[in-house]
């Protein structure tokens, strides 16, 4: 249901009311929003979100569940309309900050908005409500990185703006908002250490790694793919977007090395390819003579994609290791493990930690030779590798399922709200 006003509903619900301003777009697609909040936390809290629109449309309050709604400002096409859209967002943000200052919500949270978080922080303080900051990505560091490595066509003025945003944001986010927040959620232990090094009290910082909904990623309910092309093959599966930064061509080169020892290997790519990536992948496969050992399914619905994972002898997890991504907690690896399949993942702090904890895979450097060796080592183990991976779903269910994460996060919210009500 949509309404033309950006005012949040005024009827007080019977559960604690949370307001969350997020740097994301409506409708949300990140699983830590759609699953953690939209499926699990909404059972305990009433949620009001402020997000930008991903499509064009009027300002609205969009009710998605009895206890969840999204305040979305107007967005219009065109340059001048884009300015009006930005002004609409600013007006909506100020309106919600006013409501927060008036005490409409029991807790105020900001997600990945370094400078704009200041207004909501001050509003929460005026209302004497707990304030929480959620850092899922190092936004300020990304601004600085783009300033240092501008893309073709970026103007000097844009580069200057990015540097200025980074400089001001460091003061607002690290010295004021994070130090003054009642609680801070971060993506990983690495990110927790980074904010502590900037003066934030570590006792109020909680890592919340990306997790999975084990009701969806369940090997007991997803049958292996019935695709005749997989019959009699050692199936290697990669699920995800096929983009240059993911280095899918490297997997094709690894396949060529694997085929020297295991001629039944078949590499299955489950995911969409942009034209440039498709061209480079096809050209490399033909050059190496392995095109007949590659299957492209394109984008598939989740259940169909997971059926290929369920059939896999080895699943492949690629996550670039850069200054911006080293503190991330990639989801794909955990999704494979939730399905009980052996995994080869490139060396990344989080992937290495999870694989070591579960014993369900091999960590390899992100190059073709290392991946080929890791794949062959799993294939050579046969049933032993499958047995170790079969134990991984229980570990995921206990540590990285969204119902467990929701309990941990929800208990923090409930404690903060209860402390302020005393």
Secondary structure, 3 states (H helix, E strand, C coil): CCCCCCCCCCCCCCCCEEEEEEEEEECCCCHHHHCHHHHHHHHCCEEEEEEEECCCECCEEEEEECCEEEEECCECCCHHHHHHHHHHHHHHHHHHHHHHHCCCCCEEEEECCCCCHHHHHHHHHHHCCEEEEEECCCHHHHHHHHHHCCCCCCCHHHHHHHHHHHHHHHHHHHHHHHHHCCEEEECCHHHHHHHHHCCCCHHHEEECCCCECCCCCCCCCCCCCCCHHHCCCEEEEEECCECHHHCHHHHHHHHHHHHCCCCCEEEEEECCECHHHHHHHHHHHHHHCCHHHEEECCCCCHHHHHHHHHHCCEEEECCCCCCCCCCCCCHHHHHHHHCCCCEEEECCHHHHHHHHHHCCEEEECCCHHHHHHHHHHHHHHCHHHHHHHHCHHHHHHHHCEHHHHHHHHHHHHHHHHHHHHC
